[in-house]
Amino acid sequence: MVARMYRWAEARAQARPDQDLSLRQLSALYGIRDGISSPGQLARRMGVTPAVVTGLIDRLQQRGYVRRDADPNDRRRFRLSLTESGLAVGDALGQALGEELAAQFENISKTELESLGRTLLLMERALSALEARMPTSLPEGAGEADDS
């Protein structure tokens, strides 16, 4: 079911003529928006290698959605931040996908909606527990699928 949801969201994101983001790029924007400021942390959150994140950030920076700012504590490093247009495009695409999905639930009963809510909370807890047990680094080559 998760794979089907991902395929749907990716197809819908790519089908929007007013957007130029892949779902993975949207995920990177959301990670940065949520306070992740280092590429290594972003790679761990997304479950990809640092090389994949570098490519993502390069493309997002070229589009004017992300900035690389010097780390004030270590000049060898940089911090990621969203531009206003990066925040706007991420929010717009996320809202459009959410609205399209929500429309599919307009005709379900209150009981079904409450059941779905409980199920999603349980899934969130389970996923959080699984993520907490993930290794801090990935095997060589893991997660290097093309995201363009």
Legacy VTK file of the C-alpha trace (Angstrom):
# vtk DataFile Version 3.0
C-alpha trace
ASCII
DATASET POLYDATA
POINTS 148 float
0.000 0.000 0.000
2.822 2.432 0.812
4.456 1.783 -2.565
1.145 2.481 -4.336
0.710 5.715 -2.383
4.241 6.782 -3.301
3.677 5.963 -7.002
0.427 7.951 -6.995
2.009 10.955 -5.274
5.045 10.896 -7.582
2.842 10.693 -10.691
0.604 13.533 -9.456
3.598 15.700 -8.538
5.100 15.225 -11.997
1.760 15.814 -13.737
1.339 19.306 -12.297
2.400 21.807 -14.973
2.955 24.530 -12.361
5.455 22.421 -10.388
8.906 21.167 -11.225
9.563 18.958 -8.205
9.909 15.229 -7.794
8.494 13.681 -4.661
12.034 13.123 -3.371
12.820 16.800 -3.899
9.631 17.704 -2.038
10.735 15.432 0.784
14.079 17.253 0.927
12.310 20.621 1.090
10.114 19.340 3.921
13.152 18.045 5.801
14.884 21.409 5.563
11.644 23.206 6.488
11.406 20.961 9.569
14.827 22.132 10.767
17.316 19.738 9.218
20.209 21.921 8.175
23.029 19.526 7.330
23.206 17.327 4.238
24.229 14.323 6.354
21.173 14.648 8.588
18.965 15.035 5.525
20.455 11.897 3.952
19.753 9.905 7.124
16.184 11.186 7.353
15.488 10.364 3.719
17.272 7.003 3.826
19.630 7.856 0.969
23.353 8.353 0.599
25.016 11.751 0.976
25.772 11.661 -2.767
22.039 11.511 -3.532
21.378 14.445 -1.212
24.154 16.445 -2.863
22.470 15.986 -6.245
19.074 16.894 -4.796
20.419 20.025 -3.151
22.287 21.022 -6.327
19.055 20.862 -8.356
17.007 22.626 -5.683
19.632 25.355 -5.374
19.734 25.850 -9.165
15.958 26.390 -9.091
16.314 28.934 -6.303
14.567 26.826 -3.646
17.478 26.109 -1.290
20.493 28.072 -0.049
23.791 26.750 1.193
24.983 29.107 3.928
28.377 28.937 5.607
28.295 27.205 8.991
29.372 29.856 11.505
30.986 27.183 13.712
32.904 25.291 11.012
33.905 26.951 7.757
34.382 23.545 6.091
30.643 22.899 6.391
27.497 24.621 5.243
23.932 24.816 6.492
20.868 24.283 4.330
17.970 26.716 4.358
14.899 27.288 2.238
14.346 30.377 0.180
10.918 31.985 0.183
10.207 30.397 -3.200
11.349 26.993 -1.895
8.951 27.258 1.019
6.143 28.411 -1.275
6.604 25.695 -3.917
6.893 22.944 -1.291
3.808 24.119 0.550
1.810 24.495 -2.669
2.618 21.001 -3.927
2.076 19.410 -0.514
-1.264 21.174 -0.147
-2.390 20.163 -3.654
-1.538 16.503 -3.017
-3.244 16.630 0.380
-6.394 18.182 -1.048
-6.598 15.614 -3.833
-6.200 12.772 -1.357
-8.665 14.335 1.117
-11.278 14.562 -1.631
-11.238 10.758 -1.776
-12.427 10.641 1.850
-15.316 13.101 1.549
-17.973 10.398 1.411
-16.792 8.041 4.141
-18.662 7.746 7.407
-17.557 9.356 10.651
-16.862 5.883 12.066
-14.663 4.981 9.103
-12.821 8.298 9.369
-12.173 7.774 13.095
-10.921 4.259 12.391
-8.606 5.593 9.706
-7.286 8.209 12.141
-6.494 5.557 14.767
-4.817 3.378 12.140
-2.660 6.267 10.933
-1.594 7.067 14.509
-0.578 3.431 15.012
1.339 3.475 11.726
3.106 6.688 12.756
4.184 5.133 16.065
5.387 1.963 14.353
7.330 3.902 11.740
8.914 6.129 14.380
10.057 3.051 16.287
11.454 1.485 13.113
13.263 4.696 12.140
14.816 4.902 15.600
16.404 1.498 14.984
17.775 2.412 11.538
21.549 2.472 11.134
23.090 5.934 11.003
24.810 5.192 7.700
23.707 3.312 4.613
25.556 0.586 2.719
27.506 1.780 -0.322
25.155 2.458 -3.236
21.924 2.309 -1.221
19.251 4.806 -2.179
20.969 6.114 -5.294
17.932 6.034 -7.547
17.556 8.960 -9.911
15.193 11.608 -8.575
14.868 13.957 -11.520
LINES 1 149
148 0 1 2 3 4 5 6 7 8 9 10 11 12 13 14 15 16 17 18 19 20 21 22 23 24 25 26 27 28 29 30 31 32 33 34 35 36 37 38 39 40 41 42 43 44 45 46 47 48 49 50 51 52 53 54 55 56 57 58 59 60 61 62 63 64 65 66 67 68 69 70 71 72 73 74 75 76 77 78 79 80 81 82 83 84 85 86 87 88 89 90 91 92 93 94 95 96 97 98 99 100 101 102 103 104 105 106 107 108 109 110 111 112 113 114 115 116 117 118 119 120 121 122 123 124 125 126 127 128 129 130 131 132 133 134 135 136 137 138 139 140 141 142 143 144 145 146 147
